[in-house]
């Protein structure tokens, strides 16, 4: 199994590896892509992927709570 490294070239913790994998899977999903397409283009391009995925998850869970 390959070791995922951070920008500083040190191995990532188990939690960071799991979050990285989830973030990549979510970002490649059709639901995320559709949601991102509804954002203003400046916001969608300027925000870091981590921030966008967290916002998508929060909004999705808020919707499901109703």
Secondary structure, DSSP 4 states (H G I P E B T S, - for coil): -PPPB-TTSPBPPHHHHHHHHHHHHHHTSHHHHHHHHTS-HHHHHHS-HHHHHHHHHHHHHHHHH-
